[in-house]
Amino acid sequence: MNKQQLAAKIWESANKMRSKIEANEYKDYILGFIFYKFLSEKEVKYLKENDWTDEYLPELTEEDTETLESVQKNLGYFISYENLFSTWLEKGRDFSVQDVRDALSAFSRLINPTHKKVFEGVFDTLQTGLSKLGDSSASQSKAISDLIHLIKDIPMDGKQDYDVLGFIYEYLISMFAANAGKKAGEFYTPHEVSLLMSEIVADHLKDRDEIKIYDPTSGSGSLLINIGKSAAKFIENENNIKYYAQELKQNTYNLTRMNLVMRGILPDNIVTRNGDTLENDWPYFDENDPIGTYDPLYVDAVVSNPPYSQAWNPEDKETDPRYARFGLAPKGKADYAFLLHDLFHIKSDGIMTIVLPHGVLFRGGEEGEIRKNLIEQNHIDAIIGLPANIFFGTGIPTIIMVLKQKRTNTDVLIVDASKGFIKVGKNNKLRASDIKRIVDVVTKRESVEKFSKVVSRDEIRNNEYNLNIPRYVDSSEASESWDIYASMFGGIPWSEIDELKEYWHAFPSLKSALFENTSSDYCKLTATDIKKVIKDHNDIQSFENNYYAAFNGFDQYLYDELIDKMDTLNISKTEAVLSLNIFERLKNIPLVDKYEAYQLLDDDWTKLAVDLEMIQTEGFEATKKVDPNMVVKKKDGKEQEVQEGWVGRIIPFDLIQDTLLADDKVALKEKENRLSEIASEYEELFESLTEEEKEGDYASEGGFVNAEIKKALKSDSIEPEIKEKLLKAAALNTEEKSLKAAIKKETRLLEVKTKDTIEGLSDTQVIELLKAKWIQPLIQSLMKLPDRIVNELVSKIETLAKKYETTFAEVETEIADTQAVLSAMIDELEGSDSDMLGLQEFKKMLGGFAK
């Protein structure tokens, strides 16, 4: 299974296994065991690269000092054979919680002194929490055994090992965060927010050969890792990126270190601290030699998502160099304390991005003074307003602030990105197109109507240093207005038609084909079939032809980039290459939102990248492999994983059946369709029975009783009409049984045939199938964009025409006519004197039509 499927499977099982243990706690156990597995397998891999074989592994002990020192020197730690993760698995029923306690204790003792900062205490949270996994040694051993068997299939030795492991680790952290409520903020920044910050930082750092990045509130380390991944796209040697991380909470600090190590980052490039960022600043030094090892930390980039509006102690901080130039944040809100800490640690040509609550933009007092100083000293580069409810555990509005030490410009870019998201469960989520739209605007410093604005310092001064986003960018939708004259007398206001100016600019002669003047301010619609007139118009035809021409040869381009280079292309960089090509093709095409096209690319790329990873990891032959389709089913009251057919590892069964086995699939589909028809005919036949006929033994509530039909047909007393219906029902029943058996058999045969077909594919067939899977869906999606734009215009015109279709005068006439008819009907009524008096009064209320 691919990494997404494996990650989802592990999460689903882990979530059930944790039982009553809080998600926030259980994550420390499963992630801790994943890290131990990683370290064990990394050591075995190192040994095998140095002439060890499986048969010699049992000789791996502490007494072998030469091997111990070699492993420690190269990996930073040592694990003996008896404590390897694989040995735990081999023990089977003999495995116990004591094996884990002994192994973790030995690990702590055998860390290389030069790597203590990376590994010391990294398993403390796991070690102290083992007792929570059960109320006895036996129950703890069972819980741990289940857990290590759950994660044993995570691959850690392939070409893409760090990507697969890192993906699963990140996936589990995000899922635990989604279930941890407010505590999620302590260890997790949503991947999309992290990616947005990463892309902005990476663009600023793209010309550097060596990079230092720092997260002073590192959480699980994911934000720091994403910055590194984005920066690595522009740097030749990924080992030239150094990572600095500080985290207050011990268990979260351990997550940071595990995450960094498991991504394949060299231990020498990882520098971490467990401590209070605001109380214990980081000029780094070794406690044993503070003067000789003093090293003030200045980095190329700082990224952080600190706790929002946290209380802190500003006493005795007036002389702290982090705050001296700008002022002290108030005691009850440490937001600006974190910001100033970050700013202090970036180099003169560095950059920082920080997530903060919206209030930092406009709150007064000490925060207002700090904000003024930051603006006057020219450090704030950009402000990005994010959608509400985007972080787990809190729905408060947040922003990303981008700051630099030195800037040549004095303006501030303000972006309102609060409207771009999709709803996922209880939270909002940035799409790939939302991220790219923001990054492009920030890196190009563009003003875009209703989205972003480059604001001068003078304008900010005039607003008394208030940076509240709505003061500068109005992203609100215009409220609908109604023209009084048109509502009374009819016609469509030209002013409302002109609101569609982007369409009229793209289709210059279309407006006159749809409307004609009734006065200087009003017009009428001349087209009776709006959709036909628009679709058939030359401007529309020209627009569509130009669009299709722009994508001429795009399929060949995708073939060259994806299929020809599938073995060697850089997966993380190729999507950006493809998006640039799409943007270039759309450069002269009006109305089409290039970011909508980018989203279509990203939707397909998410699935395509998984295929590419497997091909690059396993080779081209992976395209001809099938895997057991494992599903969870209940057996004897217990959930068990069982095989239910097969699935293609890369080539889907449906694709094979739609192309190479189309005749077989059509034949099967015809039988399935006939089965549906029989069900309908059966129901119709039953409903044709009279109520009396439905009382017979051959019928029950809702349908025929097939067993009783045969008895009824043998009876001499049955009516001919009923007999005819029962004969039809019996025939349908026989046909249905036969069809069900045939469908079951043919489905099984088609699955086997599909499996055999995939395993017997030629290379040429695989290439054609990859084109069908990777290239055709994207092209088909892109080709629908012009039609969608035209349909939007049709809808807008129809809505506008309907808006003023009925005038108030016509409504008045209709009311009067209705009153007259009702009045006349009252005149025809007869009744008692009191009834007639009441009716006469009612006629007066209708408008005085009574005589």
N, C-alpha and C positions, 0 to 999 in steps of 0.2 A: 504494500500500500504506500501511497505517497505521503509526504510529511504532514499535509493537512489532515488526511484521514487518520494517520497514526496519532497526531496530537489530539484530535477530537476523541479518539477512542480512549486514550490515556486519561483525558479530562473526565469523560463520562464515568469511567470506572473509579477514578480517584474521588470524584464528588460523591459517589455512592459509598465508597469505603470510609470516608471521613466521618460518616455517621453524625454524631452530635458535636464533633470537634469543630470549632469555628474555622471558616475558610481562611481567615487571616493567620491562624496558627498552623493549620494543616499544610499550608504552602511551604512552611519552613522544613517540614519533614520530607515531603516528596522531592522538593528541589534540592535538599541536602543529599538525599540518596542518589539523585541524578548526578550531582557533582562528584560524589564518591565513585560512582560507576565510571564517570569520565576520567578521573585521575587514575583509577585502576587500569583501565584499558589503554590510557596514554602510556603508562609505565610498561605494560606488556608489549605495546607497539615499539617502544624504544628498545626494549631488550631484544626483540626479534630482529630489529634492524642492526643489532650488534651480536649476531650469531647465536642467540638463544633459540631453542625450539620448545614446543609444548612439553616434550618428555623431560626437559631439564627444569621446567618452571617449579616443580615441587622443591627443588634445591635452593630456591630463592629465600634466604633467611638473613636475619641481622648478623649472624656469625660470618657471613661472606662479606667482610669489610670492604674488599675491593669493589664488588658490585654495588654495595650500599653507597659508598662514596661517589661512584660514577653516576648512579641514579640521582643522588642528592644534588650533585654539582650541575647536572644537565636539566633536571626537572624541578629541583627545589624541595623535594620530599622523597620518602621511601615507603613502600608498602610491601610487606613480606607475602609470600605465597598464601599462607594460611589466612591472611586478611584481605585478599583480593576479592572483588565483587563476584567474579566468576567462581571462586571457591565457595562463597556463600551459597550460590545456586546449586553447585555440585553436592553440597551436604544434604540436600533434600530435607527429610523429616528430622535429621540430626541438627539442623540449623536452629540457633536460639538467639534471643536478644543479647545474651552475654557475648556472643561472637562479635556483635556490633560494638558493644561497649569496649571490648578488648582492642578491636581494630582502631576505633577512634582515639583511644588513649595512646596506642602505639604511634598513630599518625602524628599526634601533637608532639610526641617525644622525639620523632625522627625528622622534623623539619630542618632543612638546611638553615643555619643561622643567617645567611645572607638573604633568605626569602621569608623571614619571620613576618614582615609587614604584610605579605601577601597571604600567607597560610595560617599564621598563628590564631587560634581561637575560631577558625572559620566554621568548625563543626560544633561549637559550644551550644548553640540553640538546639541543634538536632540531638546532641548528647543529653542535655538536661530535659528534653521533651519526650524522650523515649517512654517514660513511665505513663504518659498521657494516652498512649496507644492501647492500653489495656489495664485491667485491674489485677493482673497476675502475670508472672513470667511467661506462662504458656500463651495467654491471650495476646501479650505484647509480641511474642515470637511469631504467632500466626499473622498478626496485623502487618508486621514488618516483612514477613515472607510473601504475603499477598502483594505488598507494595513493590518489592524488588522484582517479583515476577512480572508485574505490570509494566515496569520500565525496561525490562531486559532487552526488548527488541529495538530500542532507540539506537540507530546506527551511529557509530562514532569513529569509523575507520576508513571512510571513503573519501573521494576527491572533494565532495561537497559536505564533509562531516560537520564543519563548523556552522554551515548554513542550516542543515537539518536540525542539529542539536540546538542551535540558537533559536530557530523558529519555534521548536517545541517548548523550549524554556520560556520564551516570550509569550507564547500562546497560553501556557499554563498560568503565568503571572497575570496576564490580562483577564483570564477566566476567574481566577481567585479574586482579583480586584473587583470584578463585576458582582461577586457574591460576598464581598467583605464590607459593604456599606461605607460608612464614613472613614473607616480605617484604611480604605483603599488608597486614599491620598498620601498616606505615609510612605508608600513604596512604589507607586505606579503613576506614570504620566502616559495618557493614551497615545498609542503608537502614531496616530495621525498628527497630533500636536507636536510630538517629538520629531516627526519627519519634517513638518513645516519649519520648525526652528533649525533643524539640521541643514536643510537646503539653503536657508538664508545665510547661515554661518559658512557653509562650504563654498558658496559663491564668493564670499569675501576672502577666503583663504586659498583660492584655487591656484595662485601662482607661487606657492611656497614649497620648499623642498622638505622642511621639517616643521612639525606642528606640535604644540602643547595645548591640550584642552583640559578644562577643569569644571567639575560640578560640585559645588559646596554643600548641596543637599541631595546626595546622589540616589537615594532610594534603592531601587533594584539595579541601578546602573544602566538601564535601557536607554535613557536620554543621552548619556555620554557615549554609549556604543553606537547609537544612530548618527550622532555627529561624526564619529570616526568613520563610519561606513560611507556617509555622504562625502566627507573630505577625501576619502581614499580614492574616489572616482577621478580626482584631479592630481593625485600624487603617485609617482612611480613606485615607491617602496612603502608599503603599508606599515612596515616596522619603524618608519620615521615619524610615527604618531605616538606621542606619550600621553598617558591618561592619568589625571589626578582626581581623586574623589574623596570627599569627606561626608560622613553621615553620623548623626547623633545616636540613633537606636542600634543596639548591638545586632539584633537579628536582621535588621534591614541592611546594616553595614556588611554582614556576611553575604547577603544576596548580591550586593555590589561586586564583591571580590569574586564570588563564584561566577557570576555572569561575565565579567571581564576575562577571567582565565579560560572559561569554556569557549569563548569566541576566537581562541587561538592567538590572543595577544600575548606577546612575550612577557614573562613575569618582570623583567627588568624595565619594561615600559609601563608598569602599573605601580602607582604610588598612592596609597590610601591612608586615611586617618579616621579613627572612631572618636568623635568628640563634638562638642558644641561649636558650630561655625562662628557664631557671634561672640562667644566668650573666649574661644581659643583660636585666634587667627593663625593663618598659615604663612609665616615665614618658617619653612621646614627646618627642623634640627633634630639630631639624635640626642635623647635625654642624657646619655652618658658623656656626650661631648658637645654641649650646646654652642660653644664659641667656634670650635673647629669645623662643625658641620652646618653652621648657619647658612641657609639658602633661601632668600626671599623669593616668593613664588610670583612670577610674572608670566602670563601665558598668552597664547594667540587668541584663545576664545574661552569664554565662561558661559555655561548654560545652566539654568536652574529653574526648578519649580518648587519654591520654598513653601512651607505651611502658610496659609493666608491669615493675615492680621493676627499673628501670634504675639502673646505678651513677651516682653523682654526687659532687661534691666539696663537702662542707659546711664546709670550712675558711674562716675569716674571714666566716662568714655570721651569726654570733651577733647582730650589730647590724642585720642586714637587716630592715627593717620588716615584711617578709612573714612572717618566722619568729619575731620577737622575743617575741610574746605566747604562742606555743604550743610552741616547741622545734624542734630540727633533726632532720630525717629521717636515718636511719642511712646511712652511705656506700654500702652495697650495695643500698639500696632507696629510690628517689626518689619513691615513690608519694605520700607525705604532703607532699613538697616541692612537687609539682605541685598538690596539693589546696590547700595554704596559699597558693600563688601565686594560684590562681583566686579564693580567698576574699578576698584582699587587694584585688582589683580590682573587686569588686561594690559598688555603692552601698548605703547603709543600708537601702533598700527593695528591694534586688536579690535575685537568685536565681542559683544555679549548680548544674549537674549534671555529674558526672564519672564516667567508667567506670574501675573499679579492680579489681585481683585480690581475690578473696575474703579473702585473708590479712590485709588491712588492718583487718578487723573484730575480729581476736583476737590478732594478733602482739603480743608484749610489748616490753620495752626502751624505746628512744626512741619507737617508734611507739605503744606503750601509753600513754606519758605525753602524747603529742600528742592521742591519742584522748580521754583523760580531760579535758584542757583544752578541747577542742572541745565536749564534752558539758557540762561545768560552765559554760562561757561561752555555752552555749545556741545553737550554730550548726547542729548536725545536725538536719535536718528529717525526712528519710526515707531508708530503705535498701531497695533493690530487688534481690533475688537473681535473677539471670538463669539461663536454662538453660545447661548445659554445652555446649561445642562449638558456640557460636553465632557465634564470630569465625573468619574465615579464618586458617589457619596456627597456631591454638592451640586446645586443647581445655580449658584451665584454666577453672574456675568464675570468673565475674566478677559484679560488682555495679554498680549505678548508685547513687551517693550524691547526695542533694539537700541543699544547705546554703543558709542565708540569713545575712545580717549581723545582722538584728534580728528576733526572733520574740516574740509575746505568750505563746505556750504553751511549756512546757518538756519536753513528751513527745517521743518519737521514733516515727514510724510505720515498722514493719518489715514488708516484703512478701516472701513466698516465691513468686516467679513461675517457679520452676525447672521446674515440671511442665507448663506451657502452651506447646506448640510443635508443629510438624510436622517430619518428617524430609525434607530436600531434598538429595539426593545424599549427600555425606559430612557435611554440616552440619545443625544444627538451626536452625529459623527461626520467629520469632514470627509468629503470624497476626494479622490485623487485630483479631479479637475478643480475642486475648491482650493486645494493646496497649491497646485501649479498656478492658478490665477493670482493668488496672494503673492507667491514667490516672484512671479514675473513683474508684478506691480512694484514690489519692494526693491528688487534688484535694478529695475529700470527707472525707479522713482517717477512713476507716471500718475497723473491726475486722470481719473476715470469717473465720469458722471455717476452719481449715486453709489460710488464704491470707494474712491480714494481721492485725496487732495494733498498737494504739496503746499504747506502753510508757512507763510513767512513769519519770522520772529516778531516783526512789528504787529502782525495780526494777533499773535498769541499774547503779546504785551497788552494790546487793546482789550483783550479778554481777561486781563489780570491773571495771566498764567494758568487759566483754567483750560485743561486739555480734554474736557469731556467731548467725546467723539461727535455727538449730534450737533455741536456748535459749528462744526466744520464740514461734516459730510452728512447730507440728508438722504438716507437710504429708504425712507418711507415711501410706500405706494401712494400715488395721488388718489384722493377720495373722489368717488364718482359725482359728477355734477349734472344738473338737468337744465337745459335751456328753456326758459319760461315761454318765450314766443313759440318755439317749435312744439312745446307741449300743448299749447293752446290752439295753434293754427296749422301745425304740421311742418314738414320739411326737415332737413338734416343740417345742422350748423356746420359751416365750413371749418370753424375753429376746431371742432371735434374730429373732423376728417384729417385736418392738418396735424393732429397728434400722432398720426401714423406716418409721419414724414419720412422715416427711414425706409418704408416700403415704397413711397412715391419717388424717393431718390433712386432706389434700385430699379423701379419699373416706371420710367418717366411718363409714358403715355397711357398707363393703365387707369389713372384717376379719371381722365376725360371719357374713357370707355365705360365707366361705371356710373358717373354722376353728370348731371347738367344743372346749370344755374336756375334758380327760381327768383333770386334777388342777389344783391351783392354779398349778403351774409349767409344765405341759405341755398340749398340745392335739393334735388330729388334723385333717387336711385332709378336709373333707366333699365337696368338689367333685371329680367324676371328670374333667370336662373344664374344666380351670382357665381356659384361654383364653376359652372360651365364657361361663363364669360372669362373668369380669371384664369382657369386652367388652359383655355384655348388661346389666350392672348399672346401676341408675339413677344412681349417683354418677358413673360413667364417662360415661354419656350426657349428664348435666348438665355435666360438665367440658368435653366436646367441644363441646356447643352454646354454652356461654359463650365458649369460645375463638373459634369461628367468628363469633359475634355481635360479639366485640371487633374483628374485622377486616371487619365489614360496612362497605361503602363505601370500603375501602382501594384498590380498583382505580380508583375515580373520583378519589380523592386523588392517586394516582400519575399519573393522566392529567393532572390539573390542574398538578401540580408539574413533570412531565417533558416532556410533549408540548406542552401549551399554552405553556410557557415555554422551549422548547428553544433558541430563538434568543438569549435574554437571561440565562438562569439562570447563576449562578456555580458552575462545575463543582466547584471545590475545597470549596465550602461546602454544596452541596446534599445530599451524602451524610449530613452531620451533621444536617441538617434532617429527612431521612427517618428516620434512626435515632431521633431524639427522638420522632417520631410512633409508630414501632413500640414503643418503650419505654413510651410512654403507654398504648397499647392493651393491653400485657401487664401493666400495673401491678397489676391485681387477679386475674391468672391464676396459680394456683399451679403449681409444678413446672417450668414452662417457663423455661429459662435464656435470659434476654434477650440474652446475648452470643452464644449459638448462633444466635439469630435475626439478630443483627447480622452474623455471619459470612456467613450466607446473602445478606444485602443486599450485603455487600462483594464476595462472589464474583461477583455479577451486575454490581455497579457498575464493577468493573475493566474489563469489556467495554463496558458502556454509556457510560462516560466517553469512550472512544475514538470512538464514534459521535457523541457530542455535540460533541467537539472538531472533527471533520470538518464537521459541519453548521454550527457557528459560524464555521469558517474558510472553507469553500467555499460556504456557502449551502444552502438546502433541496434544491436540484437535485442535490446530491451523493448523495441517497437513490436517484436514478434512474440512477446511473452504474455501469458495470461496468469491471473492469480485467483486463488479460491475466494469466493465472495462469502465473507464471514458475517453472520448475523447473530444477534442474541435472541434466544428463544427459551421459554420456560419448559423445563422437563422435571417431573416429579417435584413441582413446587419451587425449583431452583432455576435461576437464570444461567444458561450455558451458551457458550459461543459455538455455533455449528456452521458447517459449510452449506451454502445454498447456491449451487451453481458456480459460475465463473465470471470474472470481469477482465477486460483487457487492461494490461498495465499502462499502456499509452493509447492504443487504438481502441475506441469504444465499440462494444458489440453492435450498438444501433447503427454506427457508421458503416460497419461491414455489411449489415443486413440491408441497409438502404442502398448500397452500391453493388457489391459483389454478389450478394444473395437476395437481390430485390424480388425475383420471381417467387422464391420461397416465402418471403415476408408478405408479399401481396396475397398469395394463396392462403396463408394463415390469417391474414387480416380479413379476407372475405368470409372465412368461417366465423371469425369473431363478430363481424357485422351481422351475419345471419343469425347468430346466437342472440344478439340484441333485438333483432326483428322478431324472433320467436317469442321473446319475453313480452313484447308489445302486443303481438297477435294474441297471445295467451290471455293477456289482461283484457283486451277488447272483446274476445270471445266470452269471457266470464261476465263482463258487464252487459253483454247482449241478453243474458238470462233474465227472465222476469223474476220478481221477488218470490213468487211461488216456486219457480224452478230452482232458485237458490236454496230452498229448504231441503232439497234432496240430499241423500247420503253422500253423493258424489261431489258435493260442494261444501266448503267451510268458509269462514269469514275471510274474504280476500282472495279466494282462489279455489281451483279444483282439487279434489282428493284423488290422485291418480290411481291408487289401489282400488278405490270404490268404482271408478269409471268402468273397469272391466266387468264387475258384477252387474252394474246397471245395464250394460250393453247386452248381457245374456238374458235379461228379463224380457218376457213377451209383452208386458203391459206398458212398456216405455213408449212415449209419444214419438212419432217420426221426426218432428222438428227438434226435439231434445236429443234424440238419437244422433241426428246429423251433427249437432254441435259437439256431442260427446266424442263422436268419431274423429272430428277435427282436433279436439283436445288431445285425444289419444295419439293421433298422428304427430302432433306438435311435440308431445312428450317424448315419443320415440325418437324423433329427429333431434330433439334437444340432447338426449342422453348420448346419441351417436356422435353429435358434434362435440360435446364436452370431452368425450374420450379421444376423438380425433385431434382436438386442439391441444389436449394435454400431451399426447404422443408427439405431435408435430412441433410443439414448443420445445420439448426435450431434445428432439432430433435437430432442430434449428440451432439450439444452444451448442450442441456437440459439433455441428457443422461449422458454426461460427468460430468456436475454439480452434478446430482443426485448420480453418482458413487462416486465422491470425498466425498460427504457428508455422503455416506453410507459405506465408507471403514472400514474394520476391522483393528485392530492394526497390525495383521500379514501382511495384504496387504500393509499398510503404510510402514512397515519396508522394504518389498521387493522393493517398489517404491523408498524409500530413498537410498537403495543400488544402484538402477539403476541410480538415479540422482547424488549421491555424489561419489560413488566408481567406477562404471564402466567407466565413461568418463576419469578419471585420469589414470586408468590402461590401457585403450585403447591408450591414448596419450603416455604413457611411453613405451608401447610395440612397438611403431612405431620408436623409436630412433635408434635401430640397423639397420633397413632397410634404414633409412635416411643416416646413416654413410656409409653404403655399396654403396648406390647410389652416394654419393659424391665422393667416390673413383673411381667408374665407370666413372663418368663425368671427373675427373681429368686425367685418363688414356686416355680416348677418345680424350680429348683436346690435350694432349701431342702427341698422334699418328697423329692427323690431322695437328699439327703444322709443322711436318717435312715430311708429306705425299708426297708432290710434291717438287722435287728439282729444283734448278735454272736451271740446265742443261735441265731438262724436259720442263721447261717453254720456254727456248731458242729454243728447237726443235719444240715446238708447234707454236712459233712465226714464225720460218723459214718455217714450213709447210704451215701455213696460208698465208704467203707472196707469196709462190710459187703458191698456188691455185689462189690467187688474181691476180698474174702476168699473169697466164695462161688465166684467164678470160678476162684480158685487151687485150691480143693478139687476142681474138675472136671478139673484138669490131671493128666497122667501123665508119668512120666519115671524116670530112674535113681535109685538110692538117694541119691546125692550131690545130684541135682537137687531131690529132694523135701525133703531137709534144708534146702537153700537157700531153697526156697519157704516152708517152715514158719517159718524165721527172719524172712523178709520179712513174713509174716502178723503176727508179734509186733510188728514195727516199725509196722504199720498200726494197732495199737491193741489187740492181744491178742485178736483174734477167733478165733485158732486153737484147736482143741479138743484 
